[in-house]
Structures are given as structure tokens and as C-alpha cells.
Amino acid sequence: MIADKFNLKGKTALVTGSSQGIGKGIALALAEYGADIIIHYRGDKNDAEDVASQIENLGSKVWFVQSDLSEGGAVPNLVERLKQIVKSIDILVINASAQIPAVWEDISESEIDIQFNTNFKATFLLIQNLAPQMVANGWGRILTIGSVQQMKPHPNMLIYAATKSAVLNLVQNMAMQLADKGVTVNNLAPGVIATPRIEEDVPESEDRINERMGTPVGKIGNPEDCAGMALLLCSEAGNFITGQNIFVDGGMSL
């Protein structure tokens, strides 16, 4: 039955940046279908504990780990701590990212480093460290969370958009190499989603640019809109989907 292919009982998922927003929505969806969840957060432990409580109410096991992925050595340190928690990671959802809006002339080197380290370098290192065990197990799911800005980069989020495009290239490269090993690698690219991030101040853009940034459906999305697609891609139902970039953006990428 198709429904059985969504069953994640016995699987363990690490969802980075899962104390709020899209990551939280995905973590809850995976837990609802039986996966045990490792919550990763950068700052607010209270938010992580709240998500953990919701996951426990769904009947799944849950752990949480703190790490600032922009810092040097963050991923090796995180991986060592994961080894103390679980035997292996079956599902890796790389959602945590850094977005620092700025006019391109004003972007500082430190702002470049924070976004590059968090969005691209940490993504590669997590895959490099965790995918080999998936290959050994003969089953694994890797899902990166990209952005509609891969297609329509915001003028005042230049570095963020560039790193998301780099991640997509990484996904396609890794998907090809892992395709015959039971491990899928995909990228889910959200549009404008109702998360705390959309409350951040962003410098104004020219009207001629703003006109191309609209969402055809006429509304913003919710984390649950991304969670359904993530569930498909992280389950057996998505076993024949790999190396893909799938927009969940209300048509913004058109």
C-alpha cells in the first residue's frame, strides 16, 4: 500500500535548525509518521524543548543538540556528540541557514563568512560525515532546504542566494554519486514562508526588481506546506526521486 511507504518507524532523523519555522514543521511531520528526531538549534533552548515536547506527544523519541554551524569545528564537534546519542542517522534534513540582508556594496567579509560557513560549508561537512553510514546501511535520505532565491535572487541577499545555489550544485553532484547506494539527495526550495525570518528588516529594492518577486498564488506559505514534500522525499515513497530541486513557493519561481 502507498500509505506504508510513508511509515518511518525505526528511522532516526536529524533536522538542523528545527526549533522553529520550516525545520520545526518538518521535524513534526517526520515524527508524526514514526521517525525518532534529533532537534538541532543554535540559540533558544526553550524553543527546542517545546518542539521536543510536541514530538514526544506524537510517540517518537527525541533528543536535541546545540551548535552554531557558522563556527570553525562546529560540524566535527556535532558529529561526535551525535555518536553518543544514536548509532546512525537515517534521514538528514539540512535546514539551518544564515541570512544577512545588506546592500551589496555594504556586505562585510564577516557577513560573507557567516553565511558561507553555515549555508554551504556545514552542509557539505554534514553530508561528508553522515552519508557513509547511510551507504553502509543501504538506505538513507538527505534533504537540503534551499530557496526560491536560487531562481530569483533578492538583490539585498546576494550572499545568501549564492550559497543556496551552490548547495543545489552540491546536491546534484552528490545525488549522482550515491544514486545506486540506496541514498537519495534532494533540495527543497521554499518561497516566502511564514517564519520568524520574514519579520527581519530588509533594505528596500527598486520597484522594477520588486515586481519580479511576487507570489502568483497571492499569499505566503506555512511550514506545513514544506513538511508534506519533505515527508515524501524522506520516506520510501520518494525512493525514485534524487538529485532534484523542488520548489514549494506558490509559483514564485515561474
C-alpha positions in Angstrom: 0.0 0.0 0.0 1.1 3.6 -0.7 0.5 4.6 2.9 3.0 2.0 4.1 5.8 3.8 2.1 5.4 6.8 4.3 6.0 4.9 7.5 9.2 6.0 9.2 9.1 3.7 12.2 12.7 2.7 13.1 14.3 5.6 11.3 16.2 8.4 13.1 16.2 11.9 11.6 18.5 14.8 12.3 16.8 18.1 11.3 19.1 21.1 11.7 17.5 24.4 12.7 14.4 22.6 13.9 13.5 24.7 17.0 11.3 26.9 14.8 10.0 27.6 11.4 10.4 25.2 8.4 12.7 22.9 10.4 10.2 22.6 13.2 7.4 21.8 10.7 9.5 19.1 9.0 10.6 17.6 12.3 7.0 17.3 13.5 5.9 15.8 10.2 8.6 13.1 10.3 7.8 12.3 13.9 4.1 12.1 13.1 5.0 9.3 10.7 7.1 7.4 13.2 10.7 8.8 13.0 12.7 9.5 16.1 14.0 13.0 15.9 17.2 14.8 16.8 16.4 18.5 17.1 19.3 20.9 16.4 19.2 24.5 17.5 21.6 27.4 17.6 20.2 29.8 20.3 16.9 29.3 22.2 16.8 26.1 24.1 13.3 26.8 25.3 12.1 26.6 21.7 13.9 23.3 21.2 12.4 21.9 24.4 8.9 23.0 23.2 9.3 21.1 19.9 10.7 18.1 21.8 7.6 18.0 24.0 5.4 18.0 20.9 7.4 15.2 19.3 7.1 13.1 22.5 3.4 13.6 22.4 3.4 12.0 18.9 5.1 8.9 20.4 8.6 9.3 19.0 11.9 9.5 20.8 13.6 12.9 20.7 16.9 14.4 21.6 18.3 17.9 21.0 21.7 19.3 20.3 23.0 22.9 20.2 25.5 24.1 17.7 26.4 27.3 15.9 27.2 26.0 12.4 29.0 29.2 11.4 31.8 28.5 13.8 35.0 26.6 12.9 35.0 23.0 14.0 31.2 23.0 14.6 30.3 20.0 12.5 33.0 17.6 13.7 32.0 18.5 17.3 28.4 18.0 16.5 29.0 14.6 14.8 30.9 13.4 17.9 28.0 14.3 20.1 25.6 12.5 17.7 27.6 9.3 18.1 26.9 9.5 21.8 23.2 9.7 21.2 22.4 7.3 18.3 24.1 4.5 16.3 23.4 6.2 13.0 21.4 8.9 11.2 18.9 7.6 8.5 17.5 10.9 7.5 19.5 14.1 7.3 17.5 17.3 6.8 19.8 20.3 6.5 17.6 23.3 7.2 19.7 25.6 9.3 20.9 28.7 7.4 22.1 32.2 7.9 20.6 35.1 6.0 22.1 38.6 6.5 20.3 41.2 4.3 22.5 44.0 3.1 23.0 46.2 0.0 25.8 44.6 -1.9 28.2 47.5 -1.5 27.9 47.2 2.3 28.5 43.4 2.7 31.3 42.8 5.1 33.8 39.9 5.0 32.5 38.6 8.3 28.9 38.5 6.9 30.2 36.5 3.9 31.9 34.0 6.2 28.9 33.5 8.5 26.6 32.8 5.6 29.1 30.7 3.6 30.1 28.6 6.6 26.5 28.0 7.8 24.8 27.5 4.4 27.4 25.7 2.3 30.4 24.5 4.3 28.4 23.0 7.1 26.1 21.3 4.6 29.0 19.6 2.8 30.6 18.6 6.1 27.4 17.1 7.5 26.9 15.0 4.3 30.6 14.0 4.3 30.4 12.8 7.9 26.9 11.2 7.9 26.3 9.8 4.4 28.9 7.0 4.6 26.9 5.2 7.4 23.8 5.6 5.2 25.7 3.9 2.4 26.8 1.1 4.7 23.2 0.6 5.8 22.0 0.6 2.2 19.3 3.3 2.9 19.4 7.0 3.6 17.7 10.3 2.8 19.5 13.6 2.5 17.3 16.7 2.1 18.7 20.2 1.9 16.4 23.2 2.3 17.3 25.8 -0.4 15.4 28.8 -1.5 13.4 30.3 -4.4 16.3 32.7 -4.5 18.2 30.1 -6.5 15.9 31.2 -9.3 15.0 34.8 -8.3 17.8 36.1 -6.1 16.9 39.1 -3.9 19.2 42.0 -4.6 19.8 42.6 -0.9 20.5 38.9 0.0 23.3 38.3 -2.6 25.5 36.0 -0.5 22.6 34.0 0.9 21.2 33.4 -2.6 24.6 32.5 -4.0 25.2 29.9 -1.2 21.8 28.4 -1.8 22.7 28.0 -5.5 26.0 26.4 -4.5 24.2 23.9 -2.3 21.9 22.9 -5.2 25.0 22.1 -7.3 26.4 20.1 -4.4 23.1 18.2 -4.1 23.1 17.2 -7.8 26.7 16.1 -7.6 26.3 14.0 -4.5 23.0 12.5 -5.8 24.7 11.2 -8.8 27.4 9.6 -6.7 25.0 8.0 -4.2 22.2 7.1 -6.5 23.0 3.4 -6.7 23.7 3.0 -3.0 20.1 3.4 -1.6 20.7 7.1 -0.6 18.7 9.9 -2.2 19.8 13.5 -2.1 17.4 16.3 -2.9 16.8 20.0 -2.4 13.5 21.6 -1.4 13.3 25.3 -2.3 10.7 27.3 -0.3 9.3 30.6 -1.4 8.0 33.2 1.2 7.1 31.1 4.2 5.5 32.4 7.5 8.5 32.1 9.8 10.3 34.5 12.2 12.8 35.3 9.4 10.3 37.2 7.4 10.0 39.7 10.2 13.6 40.8 9.7 14.4 44.2 8.3 15.5 44.1 4.6 16.8 47.2 2.7 14.3 48.5 0.1 14.8 47.4 -3.5 14.0 49.2 -6.8 10.4 48.8 -8.0 11.5 47.2 -11.2 13.1 44.4 -9.1 10.3 44.1 -6.6 7.8 43.4 -9.4 9.6 40.1 -10.2 9.5 38.9 -6.6 5.8 38.4 -6.3 4.0 35.1 -5.4 1.4 34.2 -8.0 -1.0 32.4 -5.6 -1.3 35.7 -3.7 -0.4 34.5 -0.2 2.6 33.4 1.8 3.1 29.8 2.7 3.3 27.9 6.0 6.0 25.5 7.3 3.4 22.7 6.9 3.4 23.4 3.1 7.1 22.4 3.1 6.7 19.5 5.5 4.5 17.4 3.2 7.0 17.5 0.4 9.8 16.8 2.9 8.0 13.7 4.2 7.7 12.4 0.6 11.4 12.9 -0.1 12.5 11.4 3.2 10.4 8.3 3.0 10.3 5.1 0.9 7.6 6.8 -1.1 10.3 9.0 -2.6 12.8 6.3 -3.3 12.9 7.1 -7.1 13.5 10.8 -6.6 17.0 12.0 -6.3 19.1 15.0 -7.5 16.0 17.1 -7.8 15.3 20.8 -6.9 11.7 21.0 -5.9 10.1 24.4 -5.4 7.4 24.9 -2.7 6.9 28.6 -3.5 3.3 29.4 -4.6 4.6 29.8 -8.1 7.2 32.5 -7.3 9.9 30.7 -9.3 7.8 30.9 -12.5 
